[in-house]
Amino acid sequence: MKQVLVAMSMLASMSLHAQQCQPQDGGCIEVDQWQFAVAIGAGVMTNPLEGGDNIPLFFLPYVSYYSDKFFLENTTIGYTFSHQSNFDVSFIVEPNVEQAFFERHHLRSLAAPDKYLDVNGMVVDNLPEGVPSEGDNPTKTPTYKPKISIDEITKRDWTIDGGLLLHWYVNDTSKLTASWLHDLGGVYKGQHATLTYSQQLPLPMQANAKLQLKVGAQWQSQQLVDYYYGLRTTDSSDPRLYYQGRSSISPFLSMAYNHRISKHWQLKFNIKHTWLADGISDSPLVRDNGSSSIFIGGLYEF
């Protein structure tokens, strides 16, 4: 079920968001109209954590509703309290999807917590006491990175975030989106903010197709990073694994292509990559310094 929330959140970013459509865009969603759609295809979101499974994206449901002020966009509920011709501000509430990477989807034998990787990526068991640190001669001694699986740590919980969402429609083809959300459930007791610039590129030979590029960055507070990626005595008895997360800014880049085939069907292709900041990737929980998602398939609008 939690993977469905991640999938719905991903689809919302590539759908016709009424609050995000351009003022002159004929694809804007009508007020007081429910919209239902489902994307069927092949896709995956990579999991950067040790022991984490990649998240498959095969079936992505989508639902939306808009009144003059209130709106529902998949897992996001919002209220627009300021709306101008090229600018709007809303208050939104939505689930925080950071915990999705920590889900355990199968049984596995627990690895010993004192495993380390050398500079060549080889696993070294039971690192002996007195192994030189990075401050010693690196030409003679490999550098070891501690690692621990998500199966060995205490559970990271889900929570609900709430805050502000702003859109500035620069012109007919470009848009600036900013959000600031705070933990309403009191789980990680922090906040995060995202800034995104979207640009729709012309496709003169394809009248029914759209290509959109997005570039942006997400800031996550020290409290959020430390709750999910930090390691403490409740996670391991080995002090060499302890880690305190740091406030982080992770940039991302995405591309979305859709081609309308008929009244009900669209061809969808989306790809996104996020580069994890050092405050996250330095954690022994993190295997990769980035996460990618890709989806290709058809979207059927009811």
Buried (B, 14 or more C-beta within 10 A) or exposed (E): EBBEBBBBBBBBBBBBBBBBBBEEBEEBBEEEEEBEBBBEBEBBBBBBBBBBBBBEBEEBEBBBBBEEEEBBBBBBBBEBEEEEEEEBBBEBBBBBBBBBBBBEEEEEEEBEBBBBBBEEEEEBEEBEEEBEEEEEEEEEBBBBBBBBBBBBBEEBEBBBBBBBBBBBBEEEBBBBBBBBBBBBBEBBBBBBBBBBBBBBEEEEEEEEEBBBBBEBBBBBBBBBBBBBBBBEEEBBEBEBBBBBBBBBBBBBEBBBBBBBEEEEEBBBBBBBBBBBBEBBBBBBBBBBBBBBBBBBBBBBBE
